[in-house]
């Protein structure tokens, strides 16, 4: 094995089949097959549709990643896969594929945590993560504040959403405004031409007695929907751009305010933002402004690495190999509610055994 491990990562937690290959902290390939268009007519992700799409896309996406990276499968030092959290059926497709490749190639298998992978992917952009690092993860399924002193073994939850995640709220408001699915990119686009101070939408869980680091966007979502309904009931035109801008500002205001507060309270001078909503342009700008004012260094990967992808799984897998973490056992299973406190799933205490020969052709 080279000093920098060569690892292939498989990500199938939701609607995108991602396969990435990294050497140490260098990204060699990031192949993605998305089924988002198949879900658009339903206004959200349909688990069974996502699972079937992963089945169809898996082998071609792996082959595309190997070709893009210019490496042979036999040269890999390990196979990493998202074991959870996520959609159970979708996760099972990825875990099953990873097991098959790992066994056929005679390589160790690493089941890793989806959320920890979102943090680790920043190493591919900005180098090794400082220890500790505060991470704000925002996506369609998660809004979390996490403190990591070791991305392979120690990730501590500081706060999380108690209802709708930020990305979920974006999708729902886009639906109310008839802007389509997914909602994040289209809301961001319309908001750029709107006035973020036009409508005073509420900021959830920001009162003096509210949990310092938890998030709630359900009340905001309801307030925006009722405001729109009232306009329509009165026969008035809904100012879509101003609604989008004002709603978006309410979300990113809370996210960045709480993230900076957590950094100050814990004495951490680095903030990493990841997850699909981290691609939001206003979130990036406001986070940068507030971090600079607080003397905090902000790290945000480029937008393509913020959304679900195989590169982030490969990055965490490579870190597991480099630090000598135990491989997962062959009875590794998908866990739709895998806690972030488990960055990886080593399996039982018995030694992980790989196949005696390379069966892959």
C-alpha positions in Angstrom: 0.0 0.0 0.0 1.3 3.5 -0.9 1.7 6.1 1.8 -1.5 7.7 0.6 -4.2 5.1 0.4 -6.2 4.7 -2.8 -9.9 4.3 -1.9 -13.1 4.0 -3.8 -16.3 5.3 -2.1 -19.9 4.5 -2.8 -22.8 6.8 -1.8 -26.5 5.8 -2.2 -28.2 7.3 0.8 -30.9 9.1 -1.2 -31.4 9.8 -4.9 -27.9 10.1 -6.3 -25.6 7.2 -7.1 -22.1 8.6 -6.3 -18.8 6.8 -6.8 -15.6 8.7 -5.9 -11.9 7.7 -5.9 -9.3 9.5 -3.8 -5.6 9.0 -3.1 -5.1 10.4 0.4 -6.7 13.8 0.2 -6.4 14.1 -3.6 -9.6 13.7 -5.6 -9.1 11.5 -8.7 -12.7 10.9 -9.7 -16.2 11.9 -8.8 -18.8 10.1 -10.9 -22.5 10.7 -10.2 -25.7 9.3 -11.7 -28.8 11.3 -10.4 -32.4 10.2 -10.4 -33.7 13.6 -9.4 -35.7 13.9 -12.7 -37.5 10.7 -11.9 -38.7 12.2 -8.6 -39.6 15.7 -9.8 -43.1 14.8 -10.9 -43.8 13.5 -7.4 -42.5 16.7 -5.7 -40.0 14.7 -3.6 -37.9 11.6 -3.4 -39.7 8.3 -3.8 -37.6 5.6 -1.9 -38.5 2.7 -4.2 -37.7 4.7 -7.3 -34.4 5.8 -5.8 -33.5 2.2 -5.0 -34.2 0.9 -8.5 -32.3 3.8 -10.0 -29.2 2.9 -7.8 -29.4 -0.8 -9.0 -29.3 0.3 -12.6 -26.6 2.9 -12.2 -24.2 1.2 -9.9 -21.9 -0.8 -12.2 -21.7 1.8 -15.0 -20.9 4.6 -12.4 -18.2 2.5 -10.8 -16.6 1.8 -14.2 -16.9 5.5 -15.1 -15.1 6.5 -11.9 -12.3 4.0 -12.5 -11.8 5.3 -16.0 -11.9 8.9 -14.9 -9.3 8.2 -12.2 -7.1 6.3 -14.6 -6.6 3.4 -12.1 -7.4 -0.3 -12.1 -9.8 -1.8 -9.5 -7.1 -4.2 -8.4 -4.9 -1.2 -7.3 -7.4 0.0 -4.7 -6.5 -0.2 -1.0 -10.1 -0.3 0.2 -13.8 0.1 -0.6 -15.8 2.6 1.5 -19.6 2.9 1.5 -22.3 4.9 3.2 -23.9 2.6 5.8 -26.3 5.3 7.1 -28.2 7.4 7.8 -30.4 7.5 4.7 -33.2 5.7 2.9 -33.0 2.0 4.0 -33.6 0.5 0.5 -31.2 2.9 -1.2 -28.5 2.2 1.4 -28.9 -1.5 1.0 -28.0 -1.2 -2.7 -24.8 0.6 -2.0 -23.8 -1.6 0.9 -24.4 -4.8 -1.1 -22.5 -3.4 -4.1 -19.5 -2.4 -1.9 -19.4 -5.9 -0.3 -19.4 -7.5 -3.7 -16.6 -5.3 -5.0 -14.5 -5.6 -1.8 -14.8 -9.4 -1.6 -14.2 -9.9 -5.3 -11.1 -7.7 -5.2 -9.8 -9.0 -1.9 -9.9 -5.5 -0.4 -11.0 -4.3 3.1 -14.5 -2.9 3.4 -15.3 0.3 5.4 -18.9 1.2 6.3 -18.9 4.9 7.0 -21.4 7.6 8.3 -23.0 9.9 5.7 -22.8 13.0 8.0 -19.2 12.4 8.9 -18.4 12.0 5.2 -19.9 15.4 4.5 -17.4 16.9 7.0 -14.4 14.9 5.7 -14.9 15.9 2.1 -13.6 19.3 2.9 -10.1 17.8 3.1 -10.2 17.3 -0.7 -10.5 21.1 -1.1 -8.7 22.7 1.8 -6.4 20.1 3.2 -6.4 18.3 6.6 -9.2 19.2 9.0 -8.2 21.2 12.1 -8.9 19.3 15.3 -11.3 20.2 16.6 -13.6 21.4 13.8 -17.1 22.7 14.2 -19.3 21.6 11.3 -22.7 22.9 10.2 -24.4 20.3 8.0 -27.5 21.5 6.1 -29.4 19.3 3.6 -32.8 18.0 2.7 -32.7 15.5 5.6 -30.3 17.1 8.1 -29.6 20.4 9.8 -26.9 19.7 12.4 -24.1 21.3 14.4 -21.3 18.8 15.0 -18.0 19.1 16.9 -15.3 16.7 15.6 -12.0 16.2 17.3 -11.2 13.1 15.2 -13.3 12.6 12.1 -12.7 8.8 12.2 -13.7 8.2 15.8 -15.0 11.3 17.6 -17.9 13.4 16.3 -20.2 15.0 18.9 -23.6 16.4 18.1 -24.1 19.9 19.4 -27.6 20.6 17.9 -30.0 19.4 15.3 -33.3 20.1 13.7 -36.3 19.2 15.8 -38.7 19.1 12.8 -38.1 20.1 9.1 -34.5 20.2 7.9 -33.5 23.4 6.1 -33.4 21.7 2.7 -36.8 20.2 3.3 -38.2 23.6 4.0 -36.7 24.9 0.8 -38.5 22.1 -1.1 -41.8 22.8 0.5 -41.8 26.5 -0.1 -40.8 26.0 -3.7 -43.8 23.7 -4.1 -46.1 26.3 -2.6 -44.7 28.9 -5.0 -45.1 26.4 -7.9 -41.3 26.6 -8.6 -40.7 22.9 -9.0 -38.4 20.4 -7.4 -35.7 20.4 -6.0 -36.4 23.7 -4.2 -33.0 24.8 -3.0 -31.4 25.9 -6.3 -34.6 27.6 -7.7 -35.3 29.5 -4.4 -31.7 30.7 -4.5 -32.0 31.8 -8.1 -35.2 33.8 -7.5 -34.0 35.2 -4.2 -31.1 37.0 -6.0 -33.6 39.3 -7.6 -35.7 39.8 -4.5 -35.6 41.9 -1.3 -34.6 39.8 1.7 -36.1 42.4 4.1 -39.4 42.7 2.3 -41.2 40.4 4.6 -40.5 39.8 8.3 -40.7 36.0 8.5 -40.0 34.4 11.9 -36.7 33.0 13.1 -37.3 29.7 14.9 -35.7 28.8 18.2 -33.9 32.1 18.7 -35.5 33.2 21.9 -33.5 33.5 25.2 -35.0 30.3 26.6 -34.8 28.3 23.4 -32.1 25.6 22.9 -28.9 27.3 21.8 -27.9 25.1 18.9 -31.1 23.3 17.8 -33.0 24.3 14.7 -36.7 24.5 13.8 -38.0 25.4 10.3 -41.6 24.0 10.5 -43.0 27.3 11.9 -41.2 29.3 9.3 -42.5 27.1 6.6 -46.1 27.4 7.9 -45.8 31.2 8.2 -44.6 31.6 4.6 -47.3 29.3 3.3 -50.0 31.2 5.1 -48.6 34.5 3.9 -48.8 33.3 0.3 -52.3 31.8 0.8 -53.5 35.2 2.2 -52.2 37.0 -0.8 -53.9 34.6 -3.2 -57.2 34.7 -1.3 -57.2 38.5 -1.5 -56.7 38.2 -5.3 -53.3 39.9 -5.0 -50.2 38.9 -7.0 -47.6 37.0 -4.9 -44.1 38.7 -5.2 -42.3 35.4 -5.7 -38.8 36.9 -5.7 -39.3 38.9 -2.5 -40.9 35.8 -0.8 -38.0 33.7 -1.9 -35.4 36.2 -0.7 -37.2 36.8 2.7 -37.7 33.1 3.4 -34.1 32.3 2.4 -32.8 35.1 4.7 -34.7 33.7 7.6 -33.2 30.3 7.1 -29.6 31.3 6.6 -29.8 34.0 9.4 -30.6 31.3 12.0 -28.1 28.7 10.6 -25.1 31.1 10.6 -26.1 32.8 13.9 -26.1 29.5 15.8 -23.0 28.1 14.1 -20.9 31.1 15.0 -22.3 31.1 18.6 -21.3 27.4 18.9 -17.8 28.2 17.7 -17.5 31.0 20.3 -18.9 28.9 23.1 -16.6 26.0 22.4 -13.5 28.1 21.7 -13.2 26.7 18.1 -11.7 29.0 15.5 -12.8 27.0 12.4 -16.2 26.4 11.0 -16.9 24.0 8.2 -20.2 24.1 6.3 -21.4 21.1 4.3 -24.4 19.4 2.9 -26.6 20.3 -0.2 -27.8 23.6 1.2 -24.2 24.7 1.6 -24.3 25.4 -2.1 -26.7 28.2 -1.4 -25.1 31.5 -2.4 -26.6 33.6 0.4 -25.6 31.1 3.1 -22.0 31.3 1.9 -21.9 35.1 1.9 -23.6 35.6 5.3 -21.4 32.9 6.9 -18.3 34.5 5.5 -19.3 37.9 6.9 -20.2 36.6 10.3 -17.1 34.4 10.6 -14.8 37.2 9.6 -16.4 39.5 12.2 -15.9 36.8 14.9 -12.4 35.9 13.9 -13.4 32.4 12.7 -12.0 30.7 9.6 -14.7 29.5 7.3 -14.2 26.3 5.2 -16.8 25.5 2.6 -16.2 23.0 -0.2 -17.1 23.9 -3.8 -20.9 23.3 -4.5 -20.4 19.9 -6.3 -18.8 18.5 -3.2 -21.5 19.8 -0.9 -24.3 17.7 -2.4 -24.3 13.9 -1.9 -21.3 12.3 -3.8 -19.0 9.4 -3.7 -15.9 11.5 -3.2 -16.9 12.4 0.4 -17.3 8.7 1.2 -13.9 7.9 -0.4 -12.3 10.7 1.6 -13.5 9.3 4.9 -12.6 5.8 3.8 -9.1 7.0 3.0 -8.8 8.6 6.4 -9.9 5.3 8.0 -7.2 3.5 6.1 -4.5 6.1 6.8 -5.2 6.0 10.6 -5.4 2.3 10.8 -9.0 2.0 11.8 -10.5 -1.5 11.7 -12.3 -2.6 8.6 -16.0 -3.5 8.7 -17.0 -7.1 8.9 -18.8 -8.9 6.1 -22.1 -8.8 8.0 -22.1 -5.0 7.7 -25.7 -3.8 7.1 -27.4 -0.6 6.3 -28.7 1.5 9.2 -31.1 4.2 8.2 -30.8 6.0 11.6 -27.0 5.5 12.1 -26.0 8.1 14.7 -23.3 10.5 13.8 -21.4 9.4 16.9 -20.5 6.4 14.9 -18.3 7.8 12.1 -17.7 4.2 10.8 -19.0 0.8 11.5 -16.2 -1.7 12.2 -18.5 -4.6 12.8 -17.7 -7.4 15.3 -14.4 -7.7 17.1 -13.2 -10.5 14.9 -10.5 -9.7 12.4 -11.9 -8.7 9.0 -10.8 -11.3 6.4 -10.6 -10.6 2.7 -10.9 -13.1 -0.1 -7.8 -15.1 -0.8 -7.6 -14.0 -4.4 -8.7 -11.3 -6.7 -12.0 -12.5 -8.3 -12.6 -9.3 -10.2 -12.2 -9.4 -13.9 
